[in-house]
């Protein structure tokens, strides 16, 4: 794998808490990312917004 193709070691994924958000997190887990900490949620007046940190590979 080239240096440019290396995954970022840490990512914070945010978005509306819906099936699409869960699919994004699931896809990252399939790629080799691991969940890092608990998810956070907030309400923006309309939707619940979720945030989940992920880290690359086994730590």
Helices and strands as residue ranges (DSSP letters): G 3-5, E 10-16, H 19-31, E 33-43, E 48-56
